[in-house]
Amino acid sequence: MTQDELTKIAKDIIKNNVYLTSGTTDGNSPWTTPTDKRVEVFMK
């Protein structure tokens, strides 16, 4: 897949969901947090 195709998929997921979960790790412990706001600037 191209970067443009992956970007479109990611934007479609964000656009079509009100609630998302953001996750990261410090290399040892993963953590996630639910979010209830979408960044409208990102959607342009």
N, C-alpha and C positions, 0 to 999 in steps of 0.2 A: 504494500500500500504506500501511496505517496504521502508526504507531509500534509498536503492540502486535503486529501481524503480523510486522514486521521483527525485533522482540525475540524472538518465538517461533522464527523461522527461525534466528537466531544461536544461541539456546540449544540448539536441536536439533542444529546442526552441532557445537557444543562437546560436547554430551552423547554423540554417536555417534562421536566420534573420540578416540583415546587420545593421538595426537601431533598437535600443531598448530604452525603457524609464525606468529610475531608479527613484524610489520614496521612500520617508521616511516621518516621522513626528516627531515633538518635543513633541507630546502629545496634542497639541492644533491646530497647523496649518500643514496640509500636503503640500508637495511640490514634484514636479517631474521635471526631466530634461531629454531631449532626449540625447542619446549617439550615436556616429557613429563609435566607435571602439570596437572590441571584444578583450577580453584578451585571447590571444592564449595559454598562460600557463595553464589557466583554462581548456582548451579544451583537454588537454593531458589525 
